[in-house]
């Protein structure tokens, strides 16, 4: 193991000096470390339901390190790659199911006329597009960032093509199921369209994934944001429908594994098999206000209206949050955050809930103090 790691980092060192030898290429090592101390109420544990005070991953971004490179091939064409690994700062373990490069792993080509083409493990269009319309950029605490479990985050075995013309960008994505005898099972197809000009950005998308039994997840949605002076306002809506029994794979190589998608399998406490298609109708509003170059306030509210859970019940998840951030430098900031969450109807005991359950309780309060450093 030691010799393998030595060889791996020796390879990175060789890449890092490549720009000195070949001026048309560059390789960059980068990363983020975001850690916090957090209070959370109504957490179910070995001793029942109670409050927790714990060191956790940060509330803004998942910690990661990565390597990215660009090579100029001439006539405006570039070859690119990104390898990005997530980790848990409190104990140093791998994040993203233990995958070495579980956050991103892709290679591609880009040309200003013909667009960009990528191959590998890539952010899904719903996550990549909708993160622009969230005041936190989709945060990192599950209590204020459960949207990824509704729409998924990253997809393996994916081809992604995008092209921009003026203020418009079109992105197309296909994820291969890699299953013998079928091109549809385990596959994903998505399209996104964005308009970005003069401080206004608008985006819409459509997405469909199929699990190992060809049960479907279908997503449509969109959002908008507008910058004016020191403030930015955000709005988002999406509708996600999961067929009864929809179930992403649980390990590498299985259809839709490692996407962060929630399933639609069991009813309350696993007492029965889900027989209805689950529908999550999610809406969020938010804003950021920059008081000065150092001080920023972000705040927002989100709600997920759910139909056909727990054998046909409906439910709601509601969240409000606020985060105050102070930049110590261009790379380092500290922050304080608070959030309040409510569950109602079938969501109180929903085993497929994107925010999980609160130990049978209907509310949860969270607060955290954190520090982030980017390099």
N, C-alpha and C positions, 0 to 999 in steps of 0.2 A: 504494500500500500504506500509506504514511504517513498519507494523508488518511482512509483507511478505519479505521485503528487509532485516529486522533484522534476520529472520529465514534463509534466503538464505546465508548471510555472516557468520552466526553462523555455518552453514553446511560447508562452506569453511574452517573455523577455525578448525573444527573437522578433516577435511581431512588433513590439513596442519601439524597437530601433529601426524598423523598416523605413519610416519616413526619412531618416538620415541618408539611406542608400538610394531610395526611390522617391524623388521629390513629388511625383504625381500621386502618391498614395499617403494615407494617414490612418493610424490606428489609435483609438482613445480608450483609456481605462476610466470608468466613471462609477458613481454610486450614490446611495442615500442611506443614512442611518437615522431612523426615527424611533424613539423610545419614549415611554411615558409611565407615570404612576396613575392608576385609575381606581376610582370608587364606583361600584355597580351594585344596585339593590336587586333583591328578589332573584338570586341565583340559586339553582338547585344543586346541592352537594351531598356528601355522604352523611352529613348531620342534619339534613332537611333543607329548607329554603331560608336563605339569609343574605347578608351583605358581604361583599368582598372588597378588600383593599389589596391591590396587586400591581406588580410591575408587568407591563404588557408591551406589545408592539405599539408604535405611535398612532396617533389619531388622524394624521394627514396622509401619510404615504406608507406603503410597505417598504421595509428595508431591502436593499438590493445592491449588487455590484455587477458590472457588465463590461464587455468589450465591444466596441463598434468600430467599423472601418469603412473607408471609401477609397476606391481606386478610379482615377480618371482614365477612361479608355479612349478619349478623343471624340471630337465632334459633339460634345455635350453629354455623351453617354458615360455613366458611372456604374461600377459594380459596388455593391454594398453588402454588409453583413452586420448582425447584432446577436450577441450571446449574452443573456441576462439571467442572473441567478438570485433568487430570493432567500433571505435568511431571517431568523428570529433573533433580534438583538439581545434579548434577556438571557438566552442560553446558547446562542451561536449555532443552533441547528438549522438545517435546510427548511425552507418554507415550500409551498407548492408541492405537496405530496412527496417531498424528499428528492425531487428531480434536480439534477445539477444545474440545468438551465431551464427551470420550470416557468420562468416569467416570459422569456422570449428566446427563440432560436431560429433564425431565418437568414437566407441569402437572397440577393435579388439584383435587378438592374433598374436604372432610372435614366430617362431622357426627357428634356423639356418639351419635346414635340410628341413623343409616343407614350409618355406616362411612366408609371412605376410598376414593376412586377416582382412579387416576393413569393418565396417558397419556404414552408417550415411550420413552426409553432408560433402563431400570430394572434394578436388581440382581435376578438370578434368585432364586426362592424357595430353591433348595438353598444358594446362597452366603449369602443373608441369614439364613436360619434356622440353618444349621450353624455359622456364625461365632460364635454365642453359646456353642457347646459345644467351643470350642478355646481352650486356655490363652493363646494369643497373639492371639486374635480372628482367626485366620488371618493369619500374619505376612507378610513381604514378601521374604525370601530364598527362591528356588525350592527350596533344600535343606530348609527347614522349612515350606514352604507350597506344595507341589505339588498339594494338593487342588483348587484352582480349575481346573486343567487337566483334571481328571476330571469336574467338575460344571458348569463354566462360571461366568462371573462376571456379566456384564451382557448384556441382550438388547435389541435394537432393536425398534421397531414394536410395543411391548408395552402391553397394558391390564392393570392390577393392581387388584384389589378386596380389601379386608380389613375385618373387623368384629370387635369385641371385646365379650364379655359376661362380666362378672366376671373370673375368672382365665383364661378361654379366649379365644384369637384364632384366627380362620380367615382364610386368605389364598388367593385364587384368581388365576391369571395365565394370560393368553393372548398369545402373540407371533404376529403376522401374518407369513406367509411372503412376502406381496406378489408372488406369482408368478401370471401370467396363466394361466387355465384350471384352477387348482387352489387350494383353500383349505387343503389339508393340507401340500403341499410347502413346506418351509422353516419350518413353524409350530412353536410350542412351547406346551405346556399343562402346568400344574403346580398342585398344591394343598399347603398346609401347615397344620398344626394345632399350636398351642402352649398349654401350661398353665404359668402363672407365679404362684406364691403362696408367701409365707413363706420366701423364700430358695431355693425349689426351682423349677427350670424344666425342662420336658420338651417335646420337639418331634418331630414325625414329618412326612414329606413323600413325595410321589410326583411324578415329572416325566417328560415325554417330549418329545423334539425330533426333527424329521425334516429331513434334508438335501435337496439339490436333486434327488436321485433317490428321495426318500421312504424312505431307509434310516434306521433309528431308533436313538436313544440313549434308554434307559430307566433311570431312577434311582429307587430307593427307599431310605429311610434315616431316621435320627433320632438324637437325642442327649439328654443330660441334664447339668445342672450343679446344684451345691448349695453354698450359702454357709453357713459356720458359723464365727463369730468372725472372725479375721483370714485364714482360709483359704477357698479355693473349689476344688472338685474338678470335673473335666470328663470326659465320656465320649461317644464318637460311633461310629456304624457306618453304612456305606452300601454299596450294591451298585449298580454302574453297568455296563450291558450295551450294547455298540456292535455293530451289525450289521457284517458284513464289508464293507469299502469305505466305511464311514461317513466323510464328509469335509465339515467346515465350510467355508464360503466363505472366500476369501482377501482380499477387498476390500469396501469399503462397498457395500451394496446387494445383495450375494449372500447366499443363505440361510445363516443362523447365522454370518455373518462377525462378527468383533470380539467374540467371546464368550469367548475364551481356551481353548475346548474343544480337546482333542487328537483326532486322527483315528484311524482303524483301516484304513489303506490298504496299506502295504508291509510285507514281512517284512524279515529282516536286511539292512541296508544297501541297501534298495530292490531286492533281488535277485528279488523276486517279489511278486505281488499277494495280499493277505490274503484267505483264503477262509473263515475261521471268525469267529464273533462273539466279540469280546474282552469279558472280564468282569473288572472291578476290584472286589475286596472289600476295603474300606478300614476300618480301625479305629484309634482313637486314644484315649489316656488322658492327662490332664494335671492340673496343679494350679498355683495361685498362692498365695503366702503373703506377707502384708503385715507386715513386721517393725516398721514404724513408718509414720507418714504419708509419709515420704520414700523408704523402702527397700522394694522388692518383688522377690520371686523368682518366676519362672515356669519350669516344667519340664514335660517330657512325652515321650511316645513315640508313634510312629505306624507303621503297617505296611499296605502294599498287597499283597494276594495276587492275582496276575494269572493268568488262564487264557486259553489260545488266543491266544498271541502268537507271533511268529516262526514262523508256519505250524503252530501247534498246541502249542508248548511252554508250560510254566508258569514263573512267576518270582515273586520277592519283592523289595519295596523296604522297608527298615527304617530308621527314623530315631529318634535321641534328641537332645534339645536342652535347653539351659538359658539363661535370660536374667536378668541382674540389672539392675534399673533404679533410678536415683536421681533424685528430683524436685528440681530446683533451685528451682522455683516451681510455681504451678498450671499454667503454660503451657509450661515448659521442663524437659526431663529429659535425662539422659545414661545410656548403658547399655553393657553388655558382654554378648556372646552367644557361645556355642559350640555346634556341632552335629556329629554323627557319623552317616554314612550308609553303608548296605550294600546292594549289589545281588547277587542270586543267580539261578541258572537263566537263563532266557531274557531276564530284565531287564537283564543285563549288556550285551547288544547290541541291545536293543529300540529300533527307530527311532521308535516311537510312545510312548515312555516319558514319563510326566508329569513326571519329574524329570530328563529327558534321560539321557545316558550319561556315564560317567566315562572316556572315551577308551579303552575296553576294560578298564579296571580295575574292581575290585569294591567299592572303598571310597572315601570322600571325607570329609575333615575340613574344617570351616569355623570361623572365629572372626572376630568383628568388634567394633569400638568405634564407637559412634554417638551422635548428638545429634538431638533432635527438639524443634521449637518449634511450638506451635499458636496461631493467632490468630483 
